[in-house]
Each structure stands twice: as structure tokens, then as C-alpha cells.
Amino acid sequence: MKNWKIGTRITAGFAAVIFIALTLGVFAYSKVGTIEKSSSQIAANALPGVYLVGQVQNGIQLEFSLLLQHVNSTDKQEMERLETEIRESRTRNAGRRGEYRKLIRDDKERSLFEALMASRNAYVAAYDETLKISRIGTTSARKQWLL
């Protein structure tokens, strides 16, 4: 290298810089492809799933709130209106759970979802029993049952 002329040294230096730049460019391009694939998976699957889970959670909170209103109500028409809202909320939530089920991609998530659905059945049974007692009982008896 000591015997190289200045022009040869400059050319070799620029060639080395160009080689390094091209190598980094190819590496970056491959990583951008990986990032793009991951981001499209997040946009197509994870974000809608998170949104639907949040909507289901809001629906469950609404149903619980409606149940408490039902227990505290003494007006039969109000109770019927609340029961209609409960049925509508359950229908919406069933649709959201169905949409979420379509987004499940791995076995772990599927098993967690199935465990959730199994525990949901016990919750719905207790909820329906509370609603039944609320329909027929006095306000004080209904409140006592909830405690």
C-alpha cells in the first residue's frame, strides 16, 4: 500500500466506502422488510383484537351497570326496558366475541379464549339468576341477595 500512487489510494478508499455503504444498505433493506411484515401483522391482527377486547370489556361493564339498575328499580316498565338493553348488549358482545375468535392465530391465545368462554358461562348463569330474583323479589330482598 505504501507503493500506491495517491490516485490509487483515493480510488481504493472510495471503493471501500462504497462497499460499506452498499453492505449497510442491503442489511437495512432486509430489516425494513422484516419490520414491514411485523407491522402489517400488528395492524391486521393485534390492534383489531385489542380494540374488540376493549369493546367486550365495556359491554360487560354496561351489562353489570344495567343489572344494578334493575336490582334497584321498583318500576316494572323500567325493569323491562333494562332487560331489553341487557339483551341488546349481550347480542353486541356475542358479535364482538365472534369477531375476536376469527382473529385468533396461535394455540395459546385460543386456549385462553376458550378458558374465558368457560368462565363466562358461570358468570352468565349467576347473572341470570340475579336478574330472575330481581324480577320477583322486593327491593330489600334483592339488595340483601346481592350482599
C-alpha positions, -999 to +999 in steps of 0.1 A: +000+000+000+030+023+006+039+019-031+004+030-043+001+063-060-022+089-045-049+083-072-049+046-064-052+052-027-081+076-032-099+052-055-094+023-030-107+045-002-138+055-021-143+019-032-141+008+005-166+035+015-190+025-014-187-012-004-195-004+032-224+018+022-238-009-001-235-036+026-253-014+051-280-006+025-287-042+018-288-050+055-311-021+062-334-031+033-338-066+046-346-053+081-371-029+067-389-058+050-390-077+083-403-046+101-430-041+074-441-077+077-444-074+115-462-041+114-488-054+089-494-084+112-499-059+141-522-038+120-542-067+107-545-088+138-533-074+171-548-039+170-583-051+160-581-077+187-571-052+214-600-030+202-625-058+203-614-069+238-618-033+250-653-032+234-663-065+251-650-052+284-670-021+281-701-042+272-697-063+303-694-033+324-725-019+308-744-051+315-733-051+351-744-015+355-778-023+339-781-053+364-775-030+393-801-005+380-825-034+376-820-045+412-826-010+425-856-004+403-892-009+416-909+001+383-919-029+361-917-008+329-882+004+338-872-032+346-884-043+312-865-015+295-834-025+313-838-062+304-842-051+267-809-031+270-792-061+286-803-084+257-791-059+231-758-055+249-754-093+251-761-096+214-735-069+206-709-086+228-716-120+213-709-105+178-677-089+191-665-122+207-672-139+173-651-113+155-623-117+180-624-155+176-617-150+139-586-131+147-570-158+169-538-171+153-520-192+179-529-221+202-520-202+234-544-174+226-571-199+216-568-218+249-570-186+268-601-175+249-617-209+255-610-206+292-625-172+292-656-185+275-659-214+300-657-189+329-682-167+311-708-194+313-706-195+351-708-157+351-739-156+328-756-183+350-751-162+381-761-130+363-793-146+350-801-159+385-797-124+399-819-110+372-846-136+380-845-128+417-846-091+409-877-096+388-897-113+415-883-100+448-888-069+468-861-042+467-848-051+501-847-088+494-829-082+461-803-059+477-798-085+505-792-112+480-765-092+463-746-088+496 
